[in-house]
Amino acid sequence: MSESPVIREYPEVPLPTKKTLARRQNIAIQAVKFAGSALNIMMMVIKGHDKD
């Protein structure tokens, strides 16, 4: 049985800029994104339960 190739490096992939990395690692931005995502999911649940 032959093993499937494992890709360990992606030389063609562009690396994120310092600004992008800073935004990804910023706790305040992550908290706002989390709150928005949680609110979005909660709204979907509420709308799903409103069926009369």
C-alpha positions as CSV (number, residue, x, y, z in Angstrom):
1,M,0.0,0.0,0.0
2,S,1.5,3.4,-1.0
3,E,1.4,6.3,1.3
4,S,-0.3,9.5,0.2
5,P,2.0,12.5,-0.1
6,V,2.0,14.9,2.8
7,I,2.3,18.6,1.9
8,R,4.5,20.3,4.6
9,E,5.3,23.6,2.8
10,Y,3.4,26.0,0.6
11,P,6.0,28.2,-1.1
12,E,3.5,29.9,-3.4
13,V,1.2,31.1,-0.6
14,P,1.4,34.8,0.2
15,L,2.4,35.6,3.8
16,P,0.2,37.9,5.8
17,T,1.4,41.4,6.4
18,K,2.3,42.8,9.8
19,K,-0.9,44.7,9.9
20,T,-3.0,41.6,9.1
21,L,-1.2,39.6,11.8
22,A,-1.7,42.4,14.3
23,R,-5.4,42.5,13.6
24,R,-5.7,38.7,14.0
25,Q,-3.9,38.8,17.3
26,N,-5.6,41.8,18.8
27,I,-7.8,40.7,21.7
28,A,-10.2,43.7,21.4
29,I,-10.9,42.9,17.7
30,Q,-11.3,39.2,18.4
31,A,-13.8,40.0,21.2
32,V,-15.9,42.2,18.9
33,K,-15.9,39.5,16.2
34,F,-16.9,36.9,18.8
35,A,-19.7,39.0,20.1
36,G,-21.0,39.7,16.6
37,S,-20.8,36.0,15.7
38,A,-22.6,35.0,18.9
39,L,-25.3,37.6,18.3
40,N,-25.8,36.4,14.8
41,I,-26.2,32.8,15.9
42,M,-28.6,33.9,18.7
43,M,-30.7,35.8,16.2
44,M,-31.0,32.7,14.0
45,V,-32.1,30.6,17.0
46,I,-34.6,33.2,18.1
47,K,-36.1,33.5,14.6
48,G,-36.3,29.7,14.3
49,H,-38.3,29.5,17.5
50,D,-40.7,32.3,16.5
51,K,-42.8,30.0,14.3
52,D,-46.4,30.0,15.5
